[in-house]
Each structure stands twice: as structure tokens, then as C-alpha cells.
Amino acid sequence: MIRVKRGNVALKRRKRYLRLAKGYVGSNSRLSIFATEQVVQSLQFAYIGRKLKKRNFRKLWIYRINAVSRKLKIHYSALIGSLLKENILLDRKILSFLAFHDLPVFTALAQTCALS
């Protein structure tokens, strides 16, 4: 019987996972079985993290808008509702930026909505 040498496909797959696992601690960067598991898990966590990042930033923007609007004696929900009623289409990211960096503009915007 002739000797069969295991080919390139399995070796390429292992090398690919080891290359992706570079920088991981201990066996996770050296042994192909552990590296494979860790890479799959890390990619899953990265995907989840990208979704959580969007959620956390939206929460931060709402906190900022709410804090500044409370100082102006306007509730957050009333502010957002009046902006929609006035057909002012600014998203929470822009409103947060205005509240945090350009307070006079945000105040004028809030007063305009409060008058209506």
C-alpha cells in the first residue's frame, strides 16, 4: 500500500485559523483546535458588539438631550414630540451634538418647539 500524505486543504484551513488567532492568550493562539473555537467565538462577539455599540450610543445621545432639555424646563418626550409635530427632522445624534457643543442653537430650537 502506498503512503498517503495529507494534503494542502486541511493545512491551509489550520493555518488560516492560527493566523486569525494571532495575539490570543496561551493555547488559543497555538493549537489549531482551540484557535478554531476561539476565532469562531471572537467573530460572534464582534458581531454582537457592533449591534450593542449602536444601542449604547443611542442611549448616550438620549441622556445628553434629556439632561440639557431638563435644564430648559422641557421634558425629553415633549421636546421630541414637538420636533416631530413641527416637522423638524433632526435625529438624536445631531440633537445630542447641538446640546453638548452648541448650546445656544439647541436652546433656540427647544424654545421654538416649546412655543408651538
Order of alpha helices (4+ residues) and beta strands (2+ residues): alpha-alpha-alpha-alpha-alpha
